[in-house]
Amino acid sequence: MGDSGVGRRWDVGSRRVDGGASREIVSVILMNASISMSVESTPGFVGLVGRGIPSCAGLSRQRAVVCAMSSFTPPRSPTDSHPHRVDLSPIARTRSLKSVSPRTSWRGCSRNEGLVRKNTRELYGIPEPQQGQRLTLDDIRETLIRQEETIIFAVIERAQFKKNAVIYEPNGLKVPNFDGCFSDFLLFELEKVYASVRRYTSPDETPFYPRDLLPEPVLVSLEYPRTLVENAININEKVRQVYLENILPQICEQGDDQNYGSSAVCDVACLQALSKRIHYGKFVAEAKFQQDPAGYSKLIAQGDKEAIWQKLTNVSVEEKLLKRVERKAAMIGQDIGDEAEANQVVSYKVEPSKVVKIYEEYIIPLTKEVQVLYLLQRI
């Protein structure tokens, strides 16, 4: 059972309250309810700092809220555990999370750190360094970690169906007015819908089909941060080839279960998750370039792709990434029975080692390929 948190003391702004009241306070502040505690705010601080917060490093803000709240038991009444008077007042618009969250990125917290606001804003999901500041790897690390979960979930979803090879065969399933395979048909139709709602106007989204085949957005264009230099890098043809030839055979049982539509829908989710993670390498490359402009500029001027590749490589970081992915795949993909037994053999929807292999042999190399391509046209 989780720790109830009763008896602990928490710092919320400049106030201290017993742990028994924490659930209401956390939910009020973090979930942006209609009321909020009247607390003194300090620069760069939004939310909660206290002892005993469960570890939620690397989680999105919403999951961090769930993580922080999951260990607490609500008191019998709002005042049962309050040793001090807590004032509740209408939340100030300038202090509401709603006014901050679209442009603010949030970092996961360790047990003693709480939820804190980063210096770099996010505008429409794109990192935007403050004026005079450079883009750093810390600014994009949370996004990269969150994308790991998206990929793992997508892979597990696809693995529940057999390969269903017929959906990848040209005209294997007849589709009126479309000359190609069923999987491509669904991908194309969905990309047309996504394009119409301006998905591919975002710098972190890359379509599989040429933009001139996709419709113009029906929504007004957004002004995204100019974090990246203008580029037209798109290796989705290779991403799709790797998925069909290398990844799909690893995660799916051979055979045909006639779940053609469901399989194709899951394929689209996998392809888009892989594409986004791989092309996000442009942001990684930009951050690394800004760390050492002179060093990278010299290699770029020489056109030395191999040297750039080596300079981009950080073996220790890659090893940590693979270990983290393996742990996540083990937790997310574990088959859990009704009753756990001490000697029960653990089974997985997708073996964690296969997810690690996907990252090690395909995602990481393709991401670095994007980074090299981006840097070669960076200056």
PyMOL commands that set and color helices and strands:
alter all, ss='L'
color gray80, all
select helices_A, chain A and resi 19-30+61-69+93-95+97-103+137-159+165-168+182-196+199-201+211-213+236-251+260-279+281-291+293-302+305-312+315-332+352-376
alter helices_A, ss='H'
color red, helices_A
select strands_A, chain A and resi 9-12+15-18+35-37+49-50+88-90+104-107+116-123+126-128
alter strands_A, ss='S'
color yellow, strands_A
deselect
rebuild
show_as cartoon
